[in-house]
Amino acid sequence: MKGVAARSRGVTPGQVLSLCLLLAASSGASAAIRYAIPEEARRGSAVGNVAADLALDPARLSGRRPRVVSGGSKKYFAVDPASGALVVSSRLDREELCGALSPCTLSFEIVLEKPLELYSGAVEIQDINDNDPVFPSGQARLEISESVVAGTRFPLESAQDPDVGINSLQTYQLSANPHFVLDVQTRVDGSKHAELVLEKELDREEQRELHLVLTALDGGSPPRSAHMQIHIDVVDSNDNAPVFNQSTYKASVRENTPSGTLVTKVSAYDLDDGPNGDIVYSFSSHTPAKVRELFALDSDTGELRVKGQLDYEETKLYEIYLQAKDKGAVPGVANCKVLVEVVDVNDNAPEVTVTSVYSPVPEDAAPGTVVALLSVTDLDSRDNGLVNCFIPPGIPFTLSSSLKNYYTLKTKAALDREEASEYNITVTARDSGSPPLSAVKHILVQVSDVNDNAPKSSQDSYDVYVLENNVPGISILNVSATDPDLGRNGHLSYSLLQGDNTVGHLFSINRESGALHLLTSLDHEDRMEFSMMVQVQDGGSPPLATNLSVNVFVTDLNDNAPTVLYPLPNSTSSYTDVVAPGTPAGHVVTKVVAVDADAGYNAWISYTLLQATDPTLFSVGLHSGEIITARQLREDEAPQHTLVILLKDHGEPALSASATVSISVAERVKEALTDLTDVTPPHDPKRHMTFYLILAVILVSAAFFITIELFNSSRSTLYRTPGPFHHVDAVRGGFTPPNFYHQVYLTTDSRQSDLLCKKPITSSPLGSRQNTMRSGEPGLYHQMVGTASRLPAPTERPPPPLGAGSRRDVGGALHQSGAGRAQSLIDWQQSGAGRGGDGGRDRDRDRGETCLL
């Protein structure tokens, strides 16, 4: 076998070769690597090359962190990562490590990482002859009766040699003499002891004493020796020696037997009388001191009792030599042997050693990941030393045995740090004794965090309502989210996704706190709703993110006064409505058209007659702005009437404006021509041509209105929604600018027609909800408007108008149209449309429906 090292001092090449052959033969039956090395080898001496013997890659060996693990606290070997050699790291004294045990083998395990691998091995510590035999005493004194017959044996003190094998005590030699020879005996454990055998009877009268030398020799090369002087006194005889009932006694005792327990009783007899027949029992002279410490012998009764603490794991069998001696002048001696077997009891609890721990474990570790390596030992034998290990149920770990007395702790399910950040695992080792003994080992396994949780918010979307004209820089919302991950994985940052280009200019969000700020002042009339996405992202790698929807609604303030569309304010031209004498009460003469850019109640306009030439002649619709004859006009009415109309919204506080309306009481054609002639400059050279053009316009308009009236008589009333004014009124729908038709719908208070324009050219500022309603069925939308148009009595505060956002469209369209469109409306009014009795009212109705068409 590879890796066998030999020490030159005291070991021959032949011994090394024999040992190599022995190990090579044993390696075929064992999967573990084995080495041999002489004791007292220097530190750093190479034992063997584990890299070569285990077929490991030497280049990767240092990266796998090889280390030697043994059961004891002292480390005798180490692995050189550079060469892969197993080297000696501590002094090796075979006698200190194993005592008399042979062979002396130290077991070890080699642990490699990346991947985790475990190899077992053993090193046999070879004995060298470094100890001399030693006698307990330098001299021995014997008294032998001359009557002792030839062949009588006399046990001698045994020498002790801590070496083993061939280096241990091998034989004894006796100095030359005519009476005694030496008989060397071998015990069960292989140790030697010597006995003097009388070969020629003694004669006290011839020789009273003898001096012999006993030499103990070991088998080393060269051998070591020890000497003991033997002084023999020859005394007169006591012809009968004691005799034991049996030469060998056997007994068994449990290792936990208390002191004083009887082991056995030996018995001997002596046929002599008196003192020569009195027997005294004692331990033989070559009984080891350890035996004398553990057992006690009653010299009178021969009872052998337990004296010390027996340990099965230390010694399993004791061979005790006793002697019986009478009290004669030359006492007779008899010897016997007592074999005491120590019975094992379960008195050693298992011992658990944590060899390696891999902690912390990532929470995304796959099932089967090795967490720890444990070794278990129990000094007891058979079932008492059979150990099983287990961990409590309900945890995501499993314990399995990889090698004998070794266990591997692995994960058996997915880990979640957010549920449990660490596990204090209790490993229980229990033997199979009766009763069983157990040991507990606690292993703390920490779980490291992995970015496996995206940020979460208590709500997926936020609706924020902000008053217009806000102070720039205010915080309007705190977006809140949580992430159960740890450290950077749970650190959240907030950002706005640039879906709408205007959002980035109007809003900003604090990256750390999630506070949403307004960068500028908002205007409800400019835009009523903003939608944006806030992204919440953690700091993991790769990062995880969650998008939250934020809708900001700009609520209206009453910051816009009503704007008069007709009659045009601050105009240098004079616009006069004409009504004929005799016109009955209730006739609509004209209508004041106004718009309020605000929304809801803030845009609800009421009309009040503030001043009039004759307050009893005309009245104004509170919500329609229509100027109606309050009574029938007489022939003697004043020809000119000026009315000042107060327009006031319903905001808090209310804002107002005024409009001035001029009305002439005259015959329709004649008076109108006269009025129009008065408007013409006095020295206009084309005044006659202008007159005829105006006359042609009037005639064509009259023909057109008559045709429309005939057509309306056959139409259904699907679009006629009775009720007071609901949104923004226009005086004459037919003269509204073309793009205005597509942006708003208008209703009049004629109680005969409504104006509904369905498809706006530009996107509505009302947001998704208004657009959704407008994109539905026209009939359904018209019914909704009609239902909302049925208002309470004028004295009551009207409900907020539906679709208030369209008023901004009206204002925007008219303001964009410029003076040209306003002039068109005025020119149409001056053309005479709307003058007269019922026909005017019908034409109002017709013109409202013309816009619908």
Residue pairs with C-beta under 8 A, 6 or more apart in sequence:
1 20
1 23
1 24
1 26
1 27
1 34
1 35
2 48
2 49
2 52
2 53
3 33
3 35
3 47
3 48
3 49
3 50
3 53
3 86
4 16
4 19
4 20
4 23
4 35
4 36
4 37
4 48
5 35
5 36
5 37
5 38
5 41
5 45
5 46
5 47
5 48
6 13
6 15
6 16
6 19
6 36
6 37
6 38
6 126
7 37
7 38
7 39
7 40
7 41
7 126
7 128
9 38
9 128
10 38
10 128
10 129
10 130
10 167
10 220
10 221
11 38
11 126
11 128
12 221
19 36
19 124
19 126
20 36
23 34
23 35
23 36
23 124
26 34
27 33
27 34
32 119
32 120
32 121
32 122
33 48
33 50
33 53
33 54
33 119
33 120
33 121
33 122
34 121
34 122
34 123
34 124
35 47
35 48
35 86
35 121
35 122
35 123
35 124
36 123
36 124
36 126
37 45
37 47
37 88
37 92
37 123
37 124
37 125
37 126
38 125
38 126
38 127
38 128
39 92
39 93
39 94
39 95
39 104
39 125
39 126
39 127
39 128
39 130
40 91
40 92
40 93
40 128
40 130
41 88
41 92
42 88
43 87
43 88
43 89
43 90
43 91
44 87
44 88
45 87
45 88
46 85
46 86
46 87
47 77
47 85
47 86
47 87
47 88
47 123
48 85
48 86
49 83
49 84
49 85
49 86
50 56
50 66
50 79
50 84
50 85
50 86
50 110
50 119
50 121
51 57
51 58
51 61
51 83
51 84
51 85
52 84
54 110
54 119
56 64
56 84
56 112
58 83
58 84
61 81
61 84
62 81
62 82
63 114
64 112
64 113
64 114
65 81
65 112
65 113
65 114
66 79
66 81
66 84
66 110
66 111
66 112
67 78
67 79
67 110
67 111
68 75
68 77
68 78
68 79
68 86
68 108
68 109
68 110
68 111
69 108
69 109
69 110
69 111
69 355
69 375
70 76
70 77
70 106
70 107
70 108
70 109
71 107
71 353
71 375
71 377
74 90
75 89
75 90
76 88
76 89
76 90
76 92
76 106
76 108
76 123
77 86
77 87
77 88
77 89
77 106
77 108
77 123
78 86
78 87
78 89
79 85
79 86
79 87
79 110
80 86
80 87
86 121
86 123
92 125
94 104
94 125
94 126
94 127
94 128
94 164
95 131
95 162
95 163
97 104
97 106
97 125
98 104
98 125
98 164
99 162
100 162
100 164
100 189
101 164
102 127
102 164
102 165
103 124
104 124
104 125
104 127
104 164
105 122
105 123
105 124
105 125
106 122
106 123
106 125
107 120
107 121
107 122
108 120
108 121
108 122
108 123
109 118
109 119
109 120
109 121
109 355
109 375
109 406
110 118
110 119
110 120
110 121
111 117
111 118
111 355
111 356
111 373
112 118
112 119
116 356
116 358
116 370
116 373
118 373
118 402
118 403
118 406
120 403
127 163
127 164
127 165
127 167
128 163
128 167
129 163
129 167
129 218
129 219
129 220
129 221
129 223
129 224
130 163
131 161
131 162
131 163
131 167
131 224
132 161
132 218
132 224
132 225
132 226
133 159
133 160
133 161
133 169
133 216
133 217
133 218
133 224
133 225
133 226
134 159
134 160
134 161
134 226
135 157
135 158
135 159
135 160
135 214
135 216
135 226
135 227
135 228
136 157
136 158
136 160
136 289
137 157
137 228
138 227
138 228
138 229
139 228
139 229
139 230
139 231
140 156
140 157
140 214
140 228
140 229
140 230
140 231
140 285
141 230
141 231
141 232
141 233
142 154
142 196
142 230
142 231
142 232
142 233
143 232
143 233
143 235
143 330
143 331
144 152
144 154
144 198
144 202
144 232
144 233
144 234
144 235
144 330
145 202
145 234
145 235
145 236
145 237
145 238
145 330
145 332
146 201
146 202
146 203
146 204
146 234
146 235
146 236
146 237
146 330
147 236
147 237
147 238
147 239
147 330
148 198
148 201
148 202
148 237
149 198
149 201
150 198
150 199
150 200
150 201
151 197
151 198
152 197
152 198
153 183
153 195
153 196
153 197
153 198
153 335
154 195
154 196
154 197
154 198
154 333
155 193
155 194
155 195
155 196
155 284
155 285
155 286
155 321
155 323
155 335
156 172
156 193
156 194
156 195
156 196
156 214
156 228
156 230
156 285
156 286
157 228
157 285
157 286
158 191
158 192
158 193
158 194
158 286
159 169
159 172
159 216
159 226
159 228
160 169
161 167
161 168
161 169
161 216
161 218
161 224
163 218
163 220
165 219
166 219
166 220
167 218
167 219
167 220
168 191
168 218
168 219
169 191
169 192
169 216
169 217
169 218
170 192
170 217
170 218
170 219
170 223
171 184
171 192
171 216
171 217
172 182
172 184
172 192
172 194
172 214
172 215
172 216
172 217
173 182
173 214
173 215
173 217
174 180
174 181
174 182
174 194
174 196
174 212
174 213
174 214
174 215
175 212
175 213
175 214
175 215
177 210
177 212
178 200
179 198
179 199
179 200
179 201
179 202
179 210
180 196
180 197
180 198
180 199
180 210
180 212
180 232
181 196
181 197
181 199
182 194
182 195
182 196
182 197
182 214
183 194
183 195
183 196
183 197
184 192
184 193
184 194
185 192
185 193
185 194
185 195
186 192
187 193
187 319
188 317
188 319
189 319
193 286
194 214
196 212
196 230
202 234
203 234
204 234
204 235
204 236
207 234
208 233
208 234
209 231
209 232
209 233
209 234
210 230
210 231
210 232
210 234
211 229
211 230
211 231
211 232
212 229
212 230
212 232
213 227
213 228
213 229
213 230
214 227
214 228
214 229
214 230
215 225
215 226
215 227
216 225
216 226
216 227
216 228
217 223
217 224
217 225
218 224
218 225
235 329
235 330
236 329
236 330
237 330
238 272
238 276
238 326
238 328
238 329
238 330
238 331
238 332
239 272
240 270
240 271
240 272
240 276
240 277
240 326
240 332
241 270
241 326
241 332
241 333
241 334
242 268
242 269
242 270
242 279
242 324
242 325
242 326
242 332
242 333
242 334
243 268
243 269
243 270
243 334
244 266
244 267
244 268
244 324
244 334
244 335
244 336
245 266
245 267
245 268
245 269
246 336
247 336
247 337
248 336
248 337
248 338
248 339
249 264
249 266
249 336
249 337
249 338
249 339
250 264
250 338
250 339
250 341
251 263
251 264
251 304
251 338
251 339
251 340
251 341
252 340
252 341
252 342
252 343
253 261
253 263
253 306
253 310
253 340
253 341
253 342
253 343
254 310
254 342
254 343
254 345
255 310
255 311
255 312
255 342
255 343
255 344
255 345
255 347
256 310
256 345
256 347
257 306
257 310
258 306
259 306
259 307
259 308
259 309
260 305
260 306
260 307
261 305
261 306
262 303
262 304
262 305
263 295
263 304
263 305
263 306
263 338
263 340
264 303
264 304
264 338
264 340
265 301
265 302
265 303
265 304
266 281
266 302
266 304
266 322
266 324
266 336
266 338
267 302
268 279
268 281
268 302
268 324
268 334
268 336
269 279
270 276
270 277
270 278
270 279
270 324
270 326
270 332
271 277
272 326
272 328
272 332
275 326
275 327
275 328
276 326
276 327
276 328
276 329
276 331
276 332
277 326
277 327
278 326
278 327
279 324
279 325
279 326
279 327
280 299
280 300
280 324
280 325
280 326
280 327
281 297
281 298
281 299
281 300
281 301
281 302
281 322
281 323
281 324
282 297
282 299
282 322
282 323
282 325
283 291
283 292
283 297
283 320
283 321
283 322
283 323
284 321
284 322
284 323
284 335
286 321
287 320
287 321
291 318
291 320
293 307
293 308
294 306
294 307
294 308
294 309
294 310
294 318
295 304
295 305
295 306
295 307
295 308
295 318
295 320
295 340
296 304
296 305
296 306
296 307
297 303
297 304
297 305
297 322
298 304
298 305
302 322
302 324
304 320
304 322
304 338
304 340
310 342
311 342
312 342
312 343
312 344
312 345
312 380
312 381
313 344
313 348
313 379
313 380
313 381
315 342
316 341
316 342
316 344
317 339
317 340
317 341
317 342
318 339
318 340
318 342
319 337
319 338
319 339
320 337
320 338
320 339
320 340
321 335
321 336
321 337
321 338
322 335
322 336
322 337
322 338
323 333
323 334
323 335
323 336
324 333
324 334
324 335
324 336
325 331
325 332
325 333
325 334
326 332
344 380
344 381
344 382
344 384
345 380
345 384
345 433
346 380
346 384
346 431
346 433
346 434
346 435
346 436
346 437
347 380
347 437
348 378
348 379
348 380
348 384
348 385
348 437
349 378
349 431
349 437
349 438
349 439
350 376
350 377
350 378
350 387
350 429
350 430
350 431
350 437
350 438
350 439
351 376
351 377
351 378
351 429
351 439
352 374
352 375
352 376
352 389
352 427
352 429
352 439
352 440
352 441
353 374
353 375
353 376
353 377
354 372
354 373
354 374
354 441
354 443
355 372
355 373
355 374
355 375
355 406
356 372
356 373
357 371
357 372
357 443
357 445
358 369
358 370
358 371
358 372
359 371
359 372
359 444
359 445
359 446
360 445
360 446
360 447
360 448
361 369
361 371
361 411
361 415
361 445
361 446
361 447
361 448
362 415
362 447
362 448
362 450
363 414
363 415
363 416
363 417
363 447
363 448
363 449
363 450
363 452
364 414
364 415
364 450
364 452
365 411
365 415
366 411
367 410
367 411
367 412
367 413
367 414
368 410
368 411
368 412
369 410
369 411
370 408
370 409
370 410
371 397
371 409
371 410
371 411
371 443
371 445
372 408
372 409
372 443
372 445
373 402
373 406
373 407
373 408
373 409
374 389
374 406
374 407
374 408
374 409
374 427
374 441
375 405
375 406
375 407
376 387
376 389
376 405
376 406
376 407
376 429
377 387
377 405
378 384
378 385
378 386
378 387
378 429
378 431
379 385
380 431
380 433
383 431
383 432
383 433
383 434
384 431
384 432
384 433
385 431
386 431
386 432
387 405
387 429
387 430
387 431
387 432
388 429
388 430
388 431
388 432
389 399
389 401
389 407
389 427
389 428
389 429
389 430
390 399
390 427
390 428
390 430
391 397
391 398
391 399
391 409
391 425
391 426
391 427
391 428
392 425
392 426
395 423
395 425
396 411
396 412
396 413
396 414
396 415
397 409
397 410
397 411
397 412
397 423
397 425
397 445
398 409
398 410
398 411
398 412
399 407
399 408
399 409
399 410
399 427
400 407
400 408
400 410
401 407
401 408
402 408
407 427
409 425
409 427
409 443
415 447
416 447
417 447
417 448
417 449
417 450
417 486
418 453
418 484
418 485
420 447
421 446
421 447
422 444
422 445
422 446
422 447
423 444
423 445
423 447
424 442
424 443
424 444
424 445
425 442
425 443
425 444
425 445
426 440
426 441
426 442
427 440
427 441
427 442
427 443
428 438
428 439
428 440
429 438
429 439
429 440
429 441
430 436
430 437
430 438
431 437
431 438
449 485
449 486
449 487
449 489
449 490
450 485
450 489
451 485
451 489
451 538
451 540
451 541
451 542
451 543
451 544
452 485
453 483
453 484
453 485
453 489
453 490
453 538
453 544
454 483
454 538
454 544
454 545
454 546
455 481
455 482
455 483
455 492
455 536
455 537
455 538
455 544
455 545
455 546
456 481
456 482
456 483
456 546
457 479
457 480
457 481
457 482
457 536
457 546
457 548
458 480
459 548
460 548
460 549
461 548
461 549
461 550
461 551
462 477
462 479
462 548
462 549
462 550
462 551
463 551
463 553
464 476
464 477
464 516
464 550
464 551
464 552
464 553
465 553
465 555
466 476
466 518
466 522
466 552
466 553
466 554
466 555
467 554
467 555
467 557
468 521
468 522
468 523
468 524
468 525
468 554
468 555
468 556
468 557
468 559
469 521
469 522
469 523
469 557
469 559
470 518
470 521
470 522
471 521
472 518
472 519
472 520
472 521
473 517
473 518
473 519
474 517
474 518
475 515
475 516
475 517
476 516
476 517
476 518
476 552
477 515
477 516
477 550
478 513
478 514
478 515
478 516
479 494
479 509
479 514
479 515
479 516
479 534
479 536
479 548
479 550
480 514
481 492
481 494
481 514
481 536
481 546
481 548
482 492
483 489
483 490
483 491
483 492
483 538
484 490
485 538
485 540
488 538
488 539
488 540
488 541
489 538
489 539
489 540
490 538
490 539
491 538
491 539
492 514
492 536
492 537
492 538
492 539
493 511
493 512
493 536
493 537
493 538
493 539
494 509
494 510
494 511
494 512
494 513
494 514
494 534
494 535
494 536
495 509
495 511
495 534
495 535
495 537
496 503
496 504
496 507
496 508
496 509
496 532
496 533
496 534
496 535
497 532
497 533
497 534
497 535
497 547
498 504
499 531
499 532
499 533
500 530
500 531
500 532
502 530
503 530
503 532
505 519
505 520
506 518
506 519
506 520
506 522
506 530
507 516
507 517
507 518
507 519
507 530
507 532
507 552
508 516
508 517
508 519
509 515
509 516
509 517
509 534
510 516
510 517
514 534
514 536
516 534
516 550
522 554
523 554
524 554
524 555
524 556
524 557
524 598
524 599
525 556
525 560
525 597
525 598
525 599
525 808
525 811
526 765
527 554
527 765
528 553
528 554
528 599
528 765
528 766
528 767
528 805
529 551
529 552
529 553
529 554
529 765
529 766
529 767
529 768
530 551
530 552
530 554
531 549
531 550
531 551
531 552
531 767
531 768
532 549
532 550
532 552
533 547
533 548
533 549
533 550
534 547
534 548
534 549
534 550
535 545
535 546
535 547
535 548
536 545
536 546
536 547
536 548
537 543
537 544
537 545
537 546
538 544
538 545
551 767
553 767
556 598
556 599
556 600
556 602
556 804
557 598
557 602
557 651
558 598
558 602
558 649
558 651
558 652
558 653
558 654
558 655
559 598
560 596
560 597
560 598
560 602
560 603
560 655
561 596
561 649
561 655
561 656
561 657
562 594
562 595
562 596
562 605
562 647
562 648
562 649
562 655
562 656
562 657
563 594
563 595
563 596
563 597
563 657
563 811
564 592
564 593
564 594
564 647
564 657
564 658
564 659
565 593
565 594
565 595
565 730
565 731
565 814
565 822
565 825
566 591
566 592
566 593
566 731
566 825
566 826
566 829
567 575
567 592
567 659
567 660
567 661
567 826
567 829
568 575
568 822
568 823
568 825
568 826
569 657
569 659
571 826
573 679
573 826
574 662
574 679
575 662
575 826
575 829
575 830
576 640
576 662
576 663
576 664
576 675
576 830
577 589
577 590
577 627
577 661
577 662
577 663
577 664
577 829
577 834
577 835
578 663
578 664
578 665
578 666
578 668
578 671
578 672
578 675
578 832
578 835
579 587
579 589
579 629
579 633
579 663
579 664
579 665
579 835
579 836
580 633
580 665
580 666
580 667
580 668
580 835
580 836
580 837
581 633
581 634
581 635
581 637
581 665
581 666
581 667
582 632
582 633
582 634
582 635
583 589
583 629
583 632
583 633
583 836
583 837
584 629
584 632
584 837
585 628
585 629
585 630
585 631
585 632
586 628
586 629
587 628
587 629
587 837
587 838
587 840
587 841
588 626
588 627
588 628
588 750
588 834
588 840
588 841
588 844
589 618
589 627
589 628
589 629
589 663
589 834
589 840
590 626
590 627
590 661
590 663
590 731
590 829
590 834
591 624
591 625
591 626
591 627
591 729
591 731
591 748
591 844
592 607
592 620
592 625
592 626
592 627
592 645
592 647
592 659
592 661
592 731
593 625
593 728
593 729
593 730
593 731
594 605
594 625
594 647
594 657
594 659
594 728
594 729
595 728
595 807
595 810
595 811
595 814
596 602
596 603
596 604
596 605
596 649
596 807
597 603
597 807
597 808
597 811
598 649
598 651
598 807
599 800
599 804
599 805
599 807
600 800
600 801
600 804
601 649
601 650
601 651
601 797
601 800
602 649
602 650
602 651
603 649
603 801
603 804
603 807
604 623
604 649
604 650
604 798
604 800
604 801
605 623
605 625
605 647
605 648
605 649
606 622
606 623
606 647
606 648
606 649
606 650
607 620
607 621
607 622
607 623
607 624
607 625
607 645
607 646
607 647
608 620
608 622
608 645
608 646
608 648
609 615
609 618
609 619
609 620
609 643
609 644
609 645
609 646
610 644
610 645
610 646
610 658
611 642
611 643
611 644
612 618
612 641
612 642
612 643
612 644
613 638
613 640
613 641
613 642
613 643
614 637
614 638
614 641
616 630
616 631
617 629
617 630
617 631
617 633
617 637
617 641
618 627
618 628
618 629
618 630
618 641
618 643
618 663
619 627
619 628
619 629
619 630
620 626
620 627
620 628
620 643
620 645
621 628
621 724
621 725
621 749
622 724
622 794
623 724
623 725
623 749
623 791
623 794
623 798
624 724
624 725
624 729
624 748
624 749
625 645
625 647
625 725
625 729
625 749
626 748
626 749
626 750
627 643
627 645
627 661
627 663
633 665
637 665
638 665
639 664
639 665
639 666
640 662
640 663
640 664
640 665
641 662
641 663
641 664
641 665
642 660
642 661
642 662
642 663
643 660
643 661
643 662
643 663
644 658
644 659
644 660
645 658
645 659
645 660
645 661
646 656
646 658
647 656
647 657
647 658
647 659
648 654
648 655
648 656
649 655
649 656
650 797
650 798
664 671
664 675
666 672
666 674
666 675
668 832
668 835
668 836
669 698
672 698
672 832
672 835
673 691
673 694
673 695
676 691
676 694
676 830
677 687
677 691
680 687
680 690
681 687
684 690
694 831
697 831
698 831
698 832
701 831
701 832
701 833
705 833
705 839
705 842
705 843
705 846
708 843
708 846
708 849
708 850
709 842
709 843
709 846
712 842
712 845
712 846
712 849
715 849
718 779
718 782
719 753
719 754
719 756
719 782
719 849
719 852
720 752
720 753
720 754
721 747
721 754
721 782
721 785
721 786
721 789
722 751
722 789
722 790
723 751
723 786
723 789
723 790
723 791
724 749
724 789
724 791
724 794
724 798
725 747
725 748
725 749
726 747
726 785
726 788
726 789
726 791
726 801
726 802
727 744
727 745
727 746
727 747
727 801
727 803
727 804
727 806
727 807
727 810
728 744
728 746
728 806
728 807
728 810
729 746
729 747
729 748
729 749
730 736
730 746
730 748
730 755
730 851
731 825
731 829
731 834
732 825
732 828
732 829
732 833
732 834
732 844
732 847
733 746
733 748
733 755
733 847
733 848
733 849
733 850
733 851
733 852
734 828
734 847
734 850
734 851
735 824
735 825
735 828
736 746
736 825
736 851
737 813
737 814
737 817
737 821
737 824
739 761
739 813
740 757
740 810
740 813
740 814
740 817
741 757
741 851
742 757
742 759
742 760
742 761
743 757
743 760
743 761
743 762
743 806
743 809
743 810
743 812
743 813
744 757
744 760
744 806
744 807
744 809
744 810
744 813
745 754
745 755
745 756
745 757
745 758
745 785
745 806
746 754
746 755
746 757
746 810
746 848
746 851
747 754
747 755
747 785
747 789
748 754
748 755
748 844
748 845
748 848
750 841
750 844
750 845
750 848
752 845
752 848
753 845
753 848
753 849
753 852
754 782
754 785
754 786
754 789
754 848
754 852
755 848
755 851
755 852
756 778
756 781
756 782
756 785
756 852
757 851
757 852
758 774
758 778
758 781
760 774
760 809
762 809
763 771
764 770
764 771
764 774
764 805
764 806
764 809
765 805
765 808
766 803
766 804
766 805
766 806
770 803
770 805
773 781
773 784
773 803
774 781
774 803
784 802
785 802
785 803
788 799
788 801
788 802
791 798
791 799
792 798
792 799
814 821
814 822
833 840
833 843
833 847
834 840
834 843
834 844
